[in-house]
Amino acid sequence: MAVYTEIADDELACFIASYDIGSVLSLKGIAEGVENSNYLLVTETGPHILTLYEKRVDPNDLPFFIGLMEHLAKRGIICPQPVRNREGQALGTLAGRPAAIVTFLPGMWVRRPRADHCLAIGGALAN
């Protein structure tokens, strides 16, 4: 199970209110992962991923990773995009943890990557 921090409904509603993504329709924990609490967040504008960064993550490292997602997307790499709140911030605090909302990408993770998967990733990065 990769949901380490539970979120109270009222805390979630207050957090989401600072974004232009509509009201929360559903929130479901995502079992995969080992380090952070991840949720499938569905709002009136569609699905998103909500991540609460747990204690092992240095909050000072988070702006780099947010920037990396934006950098890659600007160069044509398909990756989740941080959703910024009305103040332009991609990182906030929820349930006492640093938190971010990113766009949802449909699909499934590859449980056992093969050489052809690595080739595709290498080709995308090279382009």
C-alpha positions as CSV (number, residue, x, y, z in Angstrom):
1,M,0.0,0.0,0.0
2,A,1.4,3.4,-0.9
3,V,-1.0,5.7,0.9
4,Y,0.8,6.7,4.1
5,T,-1.1,9.9,4.8
6,E,-4.9,10.0,4.9
7,I,-6.7,13.2,3.9
8,A,-9.7,14.6,5.7
9,D,-12.5,15.7,3.4
10,D,-12.6,19.2,4.7
11,E,-8.8,19.6,4.3
12,L,-9.1,18.4,0.7
13,A,-11.9,20.7,-0.1
14,C,-10.0,23.7,1.3
15,F,-6.8,22.7,-0.7
16,I,-8.7,22.2,-4.0
17,A,-10.5,25.5,-3.6
18,S,-7.3,27.4,-4.5
19,Y,-7.2,25.6,-7.9
20,D,-9.3,26.2,-11.0
21,I,-10.2,22.5,-11.4
22,G,-13.7,22.4,-10.0
23,S,-15.0,20.5,-7.0
24,V,-13.8,17.0,-5.9
25,L,-16.0,14.2,-7.3
26,S,-13.8,11.4,-5.9
27,L,-10.5,10.6,-4.3
28,K,-9.0,7.1,-4.4
29,G,-5.6,5.9,-3.0
30,I,-3.2,4.4,-5.5
31,A,-1.6,1.2,-4.2
32,E,1.6,1.4,-6.3
33,G,4.6,3.3,-5.2
34,V,6.9,3.1,-2.2
35,E,7.7,6.6,-1.1
36,N,4.8,9.0,-1.4
37,S,1.0,9.0,-0.9
38,N,-0.6,9.1,-4.3
39,Y,-4.3,9.5,-5.1
40,L,-6.5,9.5,-8.2
41,L,-8.3,12.8,-7.8
42,V,-11.3,13.3,-10.0
43,T,-12.7,16.8,-10.2
44,E,-15.3,18.5,-12.3
45,T,-12.6,19.1,-14.9
46,G,-11.4,15.5,-15.1
47,P,-8.9,13.1,-13.5
48,H,-5.6,14.3,-11.9
49,I,-3.0,12.7,-9.6
50,L,-2.6,14.2,-6.1
51,T,0.8,13.4,-4.4
52,L,1.6,14.0,-0.8
53,Y,5.4,13.9,-0.4
54,E,6.3,11.9,2.7
55,K,9.0,12.4,5.3
56,R,11.8,10.8,3.3
57,V,11.5,13.4,0.6
58,D,13.4,16.6,1.0
59,P,11.0,19.4,0.3
60,N,13.9,21.5,-1.1
61,D,14.2,18.9,-3.9
62,L,10.6,19.3,-5.1
63,P,10.9,22.5,-7.2
64,F,13.5,20.7,-9.3
65,F,11.2,17.8,-10.1
66,I,8.3,20.1,-10.8
67,G,10.5,22.1,-13.2
68,L,11.8,19.0,-14.8
69,M,8.2,17.9,-15.7
70,E,7.6,21.3,-17.3
71,H,10.9,21.3,-19.1
72,L,10.3,17.9,-20.6
73,A,6.8,18.8,-21.7
74,K,7.9,22.0,-23.4
75,R,10.3,19.8,-25.5
76,G,7.6,17.3,-26.6
77,I,8.1,14.6,-24.0
78,I,4.7,13.3,-22.9
79,C,4.7,13.5,-19.1
80,P,2.5,14.7,-16.3
81,Q,2.2,18.4,-15.9
82,P,2.0,20.2,-12.6
83,V,-1.3,22.0,-12.1
84,R,-0.7,25.4,-10.6
85,N,-3.1,27.1,-8.2
86,R,-4.5,30.6,-8.7
87,E,-1.3,32.1,-7.1
88,G,0.8,30.2,-9.7
89,Q,2.2,27.7,-7.2
90,A,2.7,24.1,-8.1
91,L,3.4,23.0,-4.5
92,G,1.2,23.4,-1.5
93,T,0.7,21.8,1.9
94,L,-2.0,19.2,2.6
95,A,-2.4,17.1,5.7
96,G,0.9,18.5,7.0
97,R,2.8,17.3,3.9
98,P,4.1,19.0,0.8
99,A,1.6,18.3,-2.0
100,A,1.2,18.7,-5.7
101,I,-1.5,18.0,-8.3
102,V,-0.4,16.8,-11.8
103,T,-2.3,16.0,-14.9
104,F,-3.5,12.5,-15.4
105,L,-2.0,10.4,-18.2
106,P,-4.1,7.3,-19.3
107,G,-2.4,4.0,-19.5
108,M,-0.7,1.4,-17.4
109,W,2.8,1.2,-16.0
110,V,5.2,-1.4,-17.5
111,R,5.8,-4.0,-14.8
112,R,8.7,-5.7,-16.5
113,P,10.4,-3.3,-19.0
114,R,12.0,-4.9,-22.0
115,A,14.8,-3.7,-24.3
116,D,12.2,-2.3,-26.8
117,H,10.7,-0.2,-24.0
118,C,14.2,1.2,-23.2
119,L,14.8,1.8,-26.9
120,A,11.6,3.9,-27.2
121,I,12.5,5.9,-24.1
122,G,16.0,6.5,-25.4
123,G,14.7,7.6,-28.8
124,A,12.2,10.0,-27.2
125,L,14.9,11.6,-25.1
126,A,17.3,11.8,-28.0
127,N,14.7,13.6,-30.1
